[in-house]
Amino acid sequence: MEIDRSEFCAVLADVLEVASIAPEDDYRATPLWGSLTCFALKVTIAQRFGVDIPLKELNSFDSALALEKRVFG
């Protein structure tokens, strides 16, 4: 399945907006939101795009921009 980049970025932005985190910000910066945001990103990406990114791997990215780069190269 080919993932549309703009749609992927919109989904990431929606998840981060709930936590008031900008796409370039480190979403792990706060203990509670960091953990919850990583989990929300994992579930949302898996459900919407059928791409499972292990939580351990997701925790290694510091921002949605870094995650986008991982997915699209």
C-alpha positions in Angstrom: 0.0 0.0 0.0 1.3 3.4 -1.0 0.9 6.0 1.7 0.0 9.5 0.7 2.5 11.9 2.3 0.2 14.8 2.9 -2.5 12.5 4.4 0.2 10.9 6.6 1.3 14.3 7.8 -2.3 15.4 8.5 -2.8 12.3 10.6 0.3 13.0 12.6 -0.7 16.6 13.0 -4.1 15.6 14.3 -2.6 13.3 17.0 -0.1 16.0 18.1 -2.7 18.7 18.2 -4.5 16.9 21.0 -1.3 17.1 23.0 -0.5 20.6 21.9 2.8 19.5 20.3 4.1 21.1 17.1 5.4 18.6 14.5 9.0 19.8 14.9 8.8 19.6 18.7 10.1 16.6 20.7 6.9 14.7 21.5 8.8 12.9 24.3 9.6 16.1 26.1 6.9 15.6 28.8 6.7 12.3 30.6 3.0 11.8 30.4 2.3 13.2 27.0 5.4 11.7 25.6 4.3 8.1 26.4 0.7 8.7 25.4 1.6 10.5 22.2 4.0 7.7 21.1 1.2 5.2 21.8 -1.4 7.2 20.0 0.9 7.7 17.0 1.5 3.9 16.9 -2.2 3.0 17.0 -3.3 5.7 14.6 -0.7 4.9 12.0 -1.4 1.2 12.2 -5.1 1.6 11.9 -5.1 4.3 9.2 -2.3 3.1 7.0 -1.7 -0.6 8.0 1.9 0.3 8.9 3.0 -1.1 12.2 5.9 0.8 13.8 7.0 -0.9 17.0 6.6 1.3 20.0 10.3 0.8 20.9 11.2 2.1 17.5 8.8 5.0 17.6 10.3 6.1 20.9 13.6 6.5 19.1 12.2 9.4 17.0 12.2 12.8 18.7 9.6 14.5 16.4 6.9 13.8 13.9 9.2 15.3 11.2 11.8 12.6 12.0 9.1 9.9 11.8 7.9 11.3 8.5 11.5 11.1 7.2 11.7 7.4 8.4 8.5 6.5 6.5 9.2 8.4 3.3 13.0 8.4 3.3 
